[in-house]
Amino acid sequence: MDLVDGLRTFVAVAESGSFTRAGEQLGITNKVASKYVAALEERLGHVLFYRTTRAVSLTHEGTKWLPHARKVLAALEEADSALRDPADGLSGRLRLTCGTTMGELVVADAVRGFLDENPAMQVELHLSDALADLAAGGFDLAVRIGIPQDSSLKMRRIGTTRLCVAASPAYLARAGRPQHPRDLEGHTALLDLNEHPAGRWQFRDANGPLTVTVSGRFAVNSASQTIRAALAGEGVMRAPDIFLAPHLASGALVELLPGHGTAAHPLNLLTLPTAFRLEKVDAFAAVLKRHLAGLGSDTRHPAP
């Protein structure tokens, strides 16, 4: 058995909790994955996993050895990167996941930029509003707004975003421009059901935090659809500013009540510990960070 294959398989099984899932991630069969780990255990003289018909879990020795195995694999990746001719560029496959609207409106453009810069790379972008299990899904990284609940993931902040209230000039000409958050109670709201609760929008005024109850005739579990409705002049909507940047820059949408916004939220790139310093992850993070910088607030059109 190649020691590196054994290390990779051991870490993959530890992170996914399954020989089957580890094999799928590594492109080998369940039987081969079991063989690699058994050979590694024989070499080390310790049992690394408790195995039952229903579950796989680390032994005390396996738990102690896991961080060292990760360090060895990271060092090998770094050494391989140091020897690679920069002119050759990156090669291989990058698998990432993010929320549906985030992927459609932000990340997909960054993926295309990454592929342009790295013609030998392949990218799989999986869009889902459910929080994906990176190990079980075989993902190199995830892009998410906010702080992850899974403390075992490595987190890299690549930007910030804040919730932005906006409407089209046509809607504002018809319904008037709100001067204070409470004015929104008399406007037609376009509700994103992914927000909980959807009809309660948070702001700040001179007295501190403020929650306004808004209502409307159209509610949908898709920010991209509320944006389309707002562009058609059907009401006032709220979404992360990075989703609205092109429309704010063109003047198709107008930001409302910018002085009453809440604090910005971190935009994070999440990886398993073994993938945190992978060259392909670093390269994609750099491209995405540049793309996000291009969605900055300096191009927004003020409300008339």
C-alpha positions in Angstrom: 0.0 0.0 0.0 1.2 3.5 -0.8 1.4 5.4 2.5 -0.1 8.6 0.9 -3.1 6.6 -0.3 -3.6 5.2 3.2 -3.4 8.7 4.8 -5.9 10.1 2.3 -8.3 7.3 2.8 -8.0 7.5 6.6 -8.7 11.2 6.7 -11.6 10.8 4.2 -13.2 8.1 6.3 -12.7 10.1 9.5 -14.4 13.2 8.0 -17.2 11.4 6.2 -17.9 8.7 8.8 -18.2 6.1 6.1 -15.9 3.9 4.0 -18.5 4.1 1.1 -18.6 7.9 1.1 -14.8 8.1 1.4 -14.4 5.8 -1.5 -16.8 7.9 -3.6 -14.8 11.0 -2.8 -11.5 9.4 -3.7 -12.7 7.4 -6.8 -12.1 4.0 -5.3 -14.4 1.2 -4.1 -15.5 0.6 -0.6 -13.4 -2.6 -0.6 -10.3 -0.8 -1.6 -10.8 2.0 1.0 -11.2 -0.7 3.7 -8.0 -2.4 2.4 -6.0 0.9 2.5 -7.1 1.6 6.1 -6.4 -1.9 7.3 -2.9 -1.8 5.8 -2.3 1.6 7.5 -3.5 0.2 10.8 -1.2 -2.8 10.5 1.7 -0.4 9.7 1.0 1.8 12.7 0.2 -1.1 15.0 -3.0 0.5 16.2 -6.7 0.2 15.3 -7.9 3.6 14.0 -11.6 3.0 13.7 -14.4 1.2 15.5 -16.4 -0.6 12.8 -20.0 -1.8 13.1 -22.6 -2.6 10.4 -24.2 0.8 10.9 -21.4 3.2 11.8 -17.7 4.0 11.7 -16.0 6.1 14.4 -12.5 6.9 15.4 -10.8 5.1 18.3 -8.8 7.0 20.8 -5.6 6.4 18.8 -7.4 7.4 15.6 -8.5 10.7 17.1 -5.0 11.5 18.3 -3.5 10.6 14.9 -6.0 12.5 12.7 -4.5 16.0 13.0 -1.0 14.7 12.3 -2.3 12.9 9.1 -3.9 16.2 8.0 -0.7 18.0 8.5 1.2 15.5 6.4 -1.2 15.7 3.6 -1.2 19.5 3.7 2.6 19.5 3.6 2.6 17.1 0.6 0.2 19.4 -1.3 2.4 22.4 -0.5 5.5 20.6 -1.7 3.7 19.5 -4.9 2.6 23.1 -5.5 6.2 24.4 -5.0 7.5 22.1 -7.7 4.8 22.8 -10.3 5.7 25.1 -13.1 3.5 28.2 -12.7 3.2 28.3 -16.5 1.4 25.0 -16.4 -1.5 26.4 -14.3 -3.8 24.4 -12.1 -5.4 21.2 -13.2 -7.9 18.9 -11.7 -11.5 19.4 -10.4 -13.0 21.8 -7.9 -16.3 20.9 -6.3 -18.2 23.6 -4.4 -21.6 24.3 -3.1 -23.6 27.5 -2.2 -27.1 28.8 -1.9 -29.2 28.9 -5.1 -29.5 32.6 -5.5 -25.9 33.2 -4.4 -24.8 30.8 -7.0 -26.9 32.1 -9.8 -26.2 35.8 -9.2 -22.7 35.9 -7.8 -20.7 32.7 -7.6 -21.3 31.4 -11.1 -19.7 34.5 -12.6 -16.7 33.9 -10.4 -16.5 30.3 -11.5 -16.4 31.3 -15.2 -13.6 33.8 -14.3 -11.7 31.0 -12.5 -12.1 28.7 -15.5 -10.8 31.4 -17.9 -7.7 31.8 -15.7 -7.2 28.0 -15.3 -8.1 26.2 -18.6 -7.0 22.8 -17.3 -9.4 23.0 -14.3 -12.9 21.6 -14.1 -15.5 23.0 -11.7 -18.7 21.4 -10.3 -21.0 24.0 -8.8 -23.9 22.6 -6.7 -26.7 25.0 -5.8 -28.9 24.3 -2.8 -30.3 26.4 0.0 -29.8 23.4 2.4 -26.5 23.4 4.2 -24.5 20.7 2.6 -22.2 18.3 4.5 -18.9 18.9 2.8 -17.3 15.6 3.8 -20.3 13.5 2.8 -20.8 15.4 -0.4 -17.2 15.4 -1.4 -17.0 19.2 -1.7 -13.8 21.2 -1.6 -15.5 24.3 -0.3 -18.8 26.1 0.4 -19.7 29.8 0.1 -22.1 31.0 2.7 -23.3 34.2 4.3 -22.9 34.2 8.1 -21.0 32.1 10.6 -21.3 28.3 10.2 -22.7 26.2 13.1 -20.2 23.4 12.3 -17.1 24.5 14.3 -15.0 21.8 12.7 -15.0 23.7 9.4 -12.2 26.1 8.4 -13.6 29.6 7.7 -12.1 32.3 5.5 -13.8 35.7 5.2 -13.8 36.9 1.6 -16.2 39.8 1.9 -19.2 41.2 3.6 -22.8 41.9 2.5 -25.8 43.7 4.0 -29.5 43.5 3.5 -30.6 46.2 1.0 -34.2 47.5 0.5 -34.9 48.5 -3.1 -37.6 49.3 -5.6 -37.8 50.4 -9.3 -38.0 54.1 -10.3 -41.4 53.3 -11.8 -42.8 51.9 -8.5 -41.5 54.9 -6.6 -43.0 57.3 -9.0 -46.4 55.6 -8.4 -46.2 54.8 -4.7 -43.9 57.4 -3.4 -40.5 57.1 -1.7 -40.4 55.9 2.0 -38.6 58.3 4.3 -38.6 56.1 7.4 -38.7 52.3 7.8 -42.2 52.5 9.2 -43.4 54.1 6.0 -42.9 50.6 4.4 -46.1 49.4 6.3 -48.0 51.3 3.6 -46.1 49.9 0.7 -46.4 46.7 -1.3 -43.7 44.3 -0.2 -42.2 41.4 -2.2 -41.5 38.7 0.3 -38.7 36.1 0.3 -39.9 33.1 2.2 -36.2 32.0 2.8 -36.2 34.8 5.5 -37.7 33.8 8.8 -40.1 35.4 9.4 -40.5 36.7 5.9 -42.7 39.8 6.7 -40.6 41.2 9.5 -37.7 43.5 8.3 -35.1 44.8 10.7 -33.7 48.4 10.6 -32.1 50.9 12.9 -33.2 54.5 13.7 -32.2 57.1 16.2 -33.7 55.0 19.0 -31.9 51.8 18.1 -33.0 48.5 16.5 -36.4 48.6 14.8 -38.6 45.8 13.3 -41.2 46.7 10.7 -44.0 44.3 9.7 -44.5 44.5 5.9 -47.0 42.8 3.7 -47.7 42.2 0.0 -49.5 39.9 -2.4 -46.4 38.1 -3.7 -44.2 35.7 -1.6 -41.7 33.2 -3.0 -38.8 31.2 -1.7 -36.4 32.8 -4.1 -34.6 36.1 -3.9 -34.0 36.1 -7.6 -37.8 36.1 -8.2 -38.4 39.0 -5.8 -35.7 40.9 -7.7 -37.5 40.1 -11.0 -40.7 41.4 -9.5 -39.1 44.5 -8.2 -37.6 45.2 -11.6 -41.1 44.9 -13.1 -42.2 47.7 -10.7 -44.4 45.4 -8.5 -43.2 46.5 -5.1 -40.4 46.9 -2.6 -38.0 44.0 -1.9 -35.1 43.2 0.3 -32.0 41.1 -0.4 -28.2 41.1 0.1 -26.7 44.0 -1.7 -24.3 41.8 -3.7 -27.4 40.2 -5.4 -28.6 43.7 -6.4 -25.3 45.3 -7.4 -25.8 45.3 -11.2 -29.4 46.7 -11.0 -28.4 49.4 -8.5 -25.4 50.3 -10.7 -27.6 50.6 -13.8 -30.4 52.5 -12.0 -32.9 49.8 -12.7 -33.4 49.6 -8.9 -33.0 52.3 -6.3 -31.7 51.6 -2.8 -34.1 52.9 -0.1 -33.4 53.9 3.5 -29.7 53.4 3.3 -29.2 55.3 6.6 -31.4 52.8 8.5 -29.6 49.5 7.5 -28.4 46.8 9.9 -24.9 45.6 10.3 -23.1 43.9 7.5 -22.9 40.1 7.5 -19.7 38.2 6.7 -19.4 36.3 3.5 -17.3 33.2 4.1 -15.6 30.4 2.3 -15.8 27.2 4.2 -13.6 24.1 3.8 -12.7 20.9 5.6 -9.4 21.2 7.6 -7.6 19.1 5.0 -8.6 21.4 2.1 -8.0 24.8 3.7 -4.7 25.5 2.1 -5.2 23.6 -1.2 -3.8 25.6 -4.1 -7.0 25.3 -6.1 -9.0 26.6 -3.1 -6.7 29.5 -2.6 -6.9 30.3 -6.3 -10.7 30.2 -6.4 -10.9 32.3 -3.2 -8.7 35.0 -4.9 -11.0 35.1 -8.0 -14.2 35.2 -5.9 -12.7 38.0 -3.7 -11.9 40.1 -6.7 -15.4 39.5 -8.2 -17.0 40.6 -4.9 -14.9 43.7 -4.8 -16.3 44.6 -8.2 -19.8 44.5 -6.7 -18.9 47.3 -4.2 -21.3 50.1 -3.1 -19.6 53.0 -4.9 -21.7 52.4 -8.1 -25.1 52.7 -6.4 -27.6 55.2 -7.7 -29.1 57.3 -4.9 -32.8 57.5 -4.6 -34.4 60.5 -6.4 
